[in-house]
Amino acid sequence: MWLPNCLTPTYPQCTWVNTELFGIPQGQHGRCNFGIRGVVIHCLHESMETYTNGRCKLPRNYRQRGREHHDSMHWLIDADGNLICMVSEEDVAWGWGDLDSSHDCLPNPNWPPLVGLTPAEYDCALIHVGVELPPTNAFYGCPDVCTCDNPSPYRFNKTLIRLLAAIAAKYYFVNNTDYFQLDTNLRTCSEECECIDIQKLMCAVGNYCERPVMFTQEDYPEIPDNETLEWVLGITNTGRIVRVRRSSL
């Protein structure tokens, strides 16, 4: 349920970065017959360029090399708030990778989306979101955040909140930590998410309001009598703006 007079949240516009690192086995579309149960937010302590051109580029055999070699996310948000689409939500991203080995750093199996699954199946049921953190030496302690209007001091706040709100609406998730969680709160070996408060983030997602865009008569000219409407603009479920022939609607 969203706030009165607000639209159902939509995905932000994104730029696609292709990767071969998806699916179980590699390249297999689908979710291994699992539904999507939750969202894990990963904090990246490397530049987006380094991440997308390194760990996400070189293909590996899913069952022969561990997650420390390569991984992928469904969504990436850089430090300036730009959204990158990497793997379709309909497919498995390698957010946690192959967790078959006994020495792997396993997430908390009692987190509701993971209950009843084996470690090898975790990625099948999750959406993975990566956010680029600026250098840690840019902060001298975390600012005091008193309200959910500002769940972190980072510029990607707005994009992350809108993305999570859209995911919650699409999959009927409740805005709480039974569905959304930071990787660092699930695994002791993950990179720390400095200054991101998951409770305040959930509060911000719950308060997100997408307003209809209001146009005035002066914004666009009227169609002359001797012209007809051929194309209209629309937004896909991934946030891309596309044009569609009016005759196909």
C-alpha positions in Angstrom: 0.0 0.0 0.0 1.5 3.3 -1.0 0.8 6.9 0.1 -2.4 8.6 -1.0 -2.2 10.6 -4.3 1.0 8.7 -5.2 1.6 6.6 -8.3 2.7 3.0 -8.0 6.5 3.3 -7.9 8.3 2.8 -11.3 11.9 1.7 -11.9 14.4 4.6 -12.6 15.8 4.9 -16.1 19.0 2.8 -16.5 21.9 2.0 -18.8 22.5 -1.6 -19.7 26.0 -3.1 -19.2 26.0 -6.6 -20.6 27.6 -9.5 -18.7 27.9 -13.2 -19.3 27.9 -13.9 -15.6 24.4 -15.0 -14.9 22.3 -18.1 -14.7 22.7 -21.6 -13.2 24.4 -23.1 -15.2 26.1 -20.1 -16.8 23.9 -18.5 -19.4 20.7 -20.3 -18.4 17.7 -18.0 -18.3 15.1 -18.3 -15.5 15.2 -18.7 -11.7 15.8 -22.4 -11.2 12.0 -22.8 -10.6 12.2 -20.4 -7.6 10.2 -17.2 -7.1 11.9 -14.0 -6.0 11.9 -13.8 -2.2 14.1 -10.9 -1.2 16.7 -8.2 -2.0 20.3 -8.0 -0.9 22.1 -4.6 -1.0 25.9 -4.9 -1.5 28.3 -2.0 -0.8 31.1 -1.8 -3.4 34.4 -0.3 -2.2 35.8 0.0 -5.7 34.9 2.3 -8.6 32.0 1.2 -10.8 34.4 1.1 -13.8 36.7 -1.3 -11.9 33.8 -3.5 -10.9 32.1 -3.7 -14.3 35.3 -4.1 -16.3 36.8 -6.6 -13.9 34.8 -8.9 -11.7 31.7 -8.8 -14.0 33.4 -9.3 -17.4 35.3 -12.5 -17.4 33.1 -15.6 -17.7 33.7 -18.5 -15.4 32.2 -22.0 -14.9 29.7 -21.5 -12.1 30.5 -24.9 -10.5 34.3 -24.8 -10.7 35.3 -21.4 -9.5 34.1 -19.6 -6.3 32.5 -16.2 -5.9 35.9 -14.6 -5.0 36.8 -14.7 -8.7 33.8 -13.1 -10.4 30.2 -12.0 -9.6 27.4 -9.9 -11.0 24.4 -7.9 -9.8 20.9 -7.3 -11.2 21.3 -3.6 -10.5 24.2 -1.3 -9.9 24.1 2.3 -8.6 27.2 4.5 -8.9 28.2 7.1 -6.4 26.3 9.8 -8.4 23.0 7.9 -8.4 23.2 6.6 -12.0 21.4 3.2 -12.4 23.0 0.4 -14.4 21.1 -2.7 -15.5 23.3 -5.8 -15.5 21.2 -8.9 -15.2 17.4 -9.2 -15.8 15.4 -9.8 -12.6 14.0 -12.8 -14.4 17.4 -14.4 -14.4 19.9 -15.4 -11.6 22.7 -12.9 -10.9 25.9 -14.2 -9.2 25.6 -11.9 -6.2 26.8 -14.6 -3.8 28.0 -17.0 -6.4 28.9 -20.6 -5.7 28.5 -21.3 -1.9 29.1 -25.1 -2.1 32.5 -25.1 -0.4 32.7 -25.7 3.3 35.0 -22.7 3.8 32.6 -20.3 2.1 31.3 -17.3 4.1 27.6 -18.2 4.3 24.8 -15.8 5.0 22.4 -16.1 8.0 20.2 -19.1 7.0 17.4 -17.8 9.3 16.8 -14.7 7.1 13.2 -15.4 5.9 14.0 -15.4 2.1 16.7 -18.1 2.7 14.6 -20.5 4.9 14.2 -23.8 3.3 16.9 -23.3 0.7 20.4 -24.7 0.3 23.3 -22.3 0.0 23.6 -23.3 -3.7 20.0 -22.1 -4.2 20.3 -18.7 -2.5 21.0 -16.7 -5.6 18.0 -18.2 -7.3 15.6 -16.5 -5.0 17.2 -13.1 -4.6 17.6 -9.7 -6.4 21.1 -8.3 -5.9 21.7 -4.6 -5.8 25.2 -3.1 -5.7 25.9 0.5 -4.6 29.2 2.3 -5.1 30.5 3.9 -1.9 32.9 6.9 -2.2 36.3 6.5 -0.5 35.9 6.0 3.2 38.4 8.7 4.1 35.9 11.2 2.8 33.9 10.8 6.0 35.0 11.5 9.6 32.3 9.5 11.2 28.7 9.1 10.1 26.4 12.1 10.3 23.6 12.0 12.7 20.6 11.0 10.7 17.4 11.7 12.7 14.7 10.9 10.2 14.1 8.4 7.5 14.1 11.2 4.9 17.9 10.8 4.7 18.9 7.2 5.4 22.5 7.7 4.3 24.8 10.6 3.4 25.4 9.4 -0.2 24.2 11.0 -3.5 22.7 7.6 -4.6 20.0 7.9 -1.9 17.2 8.9 -4.3 17.9 6.3 -6.9 18.3 3.5 -4.4 15.0 4.4 -2.6 13.0 4.6 -5.8 14.5 1.3 -7.1 13.6 -0.6 -3.8 10.2 1.0 -3.8 9.6 -0.2 -7.4 10.8 -3.7 -6.5 8.6 -3.8 -3.4 5.5 -2.8 -5.5 6.3 -5.3 -8.3 6.7 -8.3 -6.0 4.3 -7.3 -3.2 7.1 -7.1 -0.6 6.7 -5.4 2.7 9.2 -2.6 3.3 11.1 -4.2 6.1 14.2 -6.4 6.8 12.2 -9.6 6.2 12.5 -8.8 2.5 15.4 -6.2 2.2 18.8 -6.5 3.9 22.3 -5.3 3.7 24.9 -7.9 2.7 27.0 -6.8 5.7 24.1 -7.7 8.0 23.9 -11.2 6.6 27.5 -12.2 6.3 30.4 -11.4 8.5 32.9 -11.5 5.6 31.2 -8.8 3.4 32.4 -5.3 2.9 31.0 -2.9 5.4 28.2 -0.5 4.4 29.4 2.6 6.2 26.7 5.1 7.2 23.8 3.2 5.7 21.1 2.4 8.2 18.8 -0.4 6.9 15.9 0.6 9.2 16.0 4.2 8.0 16.3 3.0 4.4 13.2 0.9 4.8 11.4 3.9 6.3 12.4 6.0 3.3 11.2 3.3 0.9 7.9 3.2 2.7 7.5 7.0 2.5 8.5 7.2 -1.2 5.9 9.0 -3.3 5.9 9.1 -7.0 3.9 12.0 -8.3 2.3 12.3 -11.7 4.1 14.7 -14.0 1.9 17.7 -14.6 2.2 19.5 -17.9 0.9 22.9 -18.7 -0.6 23.8 -22.0 2.5 25.7 -22.9 4.8 22.7 -22.5 4.0 21.1 -25.8 2.1 22.4 -28.9 -1.2 20.9 -29.9 -1.4 18.6 -33.0 -2.3 20.6 -36.1 -5.5 19.6 -37.9 -3.5 18.3 -40.8 -1.3 16.0 -38.7 -2.0 12.7 -36.9 -0.4 11.0 -33.9 2.0 8.2 -34.9 4.3 7.7 -31.9 4.0 7.9 -28.1 6.7 7.6 -25.4 6.5 5.0 -22.6 8.6 3.6 -19.8 9.4 -0.1 -19.6 9.6 -2.2 -16.4 13.4 -1.6 -16.4 13.0 2.2 -16.6 14.0 2.6 -20.2 12.1 5.3 -22.2 10.9 3.9 -25.5 8.7 4.9 -28.3 5.7 2.9 -29.4 3.5 3.2 -32.5 0.1 4.4 -31.6 -1.5 1.7 -33.8 0.1 -1.0 -31.6 -1.5 0.2 -28.4 
